[in-house]
């Protein structure tokens, strides 16, 4: 199962992104940030890879000061998403 994980250094930003995605009727959830990423506050936003364009639009049109990155889980590992 492929999905993207949007990682922040702030819980507040994670929760705000979740709210914004839900306002666009996009399925997303808060999940624990995997240890191997070891970059953040401990929670991230998980959503389908097909939502990447909307995620990027929201990220770049809002002030997310603690945004750490987007990672694609390809079924085996987390890869930095460009």
Secondary structure, DSSP 8 states (H G I E B T S, - for coil): --EEEEEES-HHHHHHHHHHHHHTT--EEEEE--TTT--SSSEEEEE-GGGHHHHHHHHHHS--TTEEEEEEE-SS-EEE--
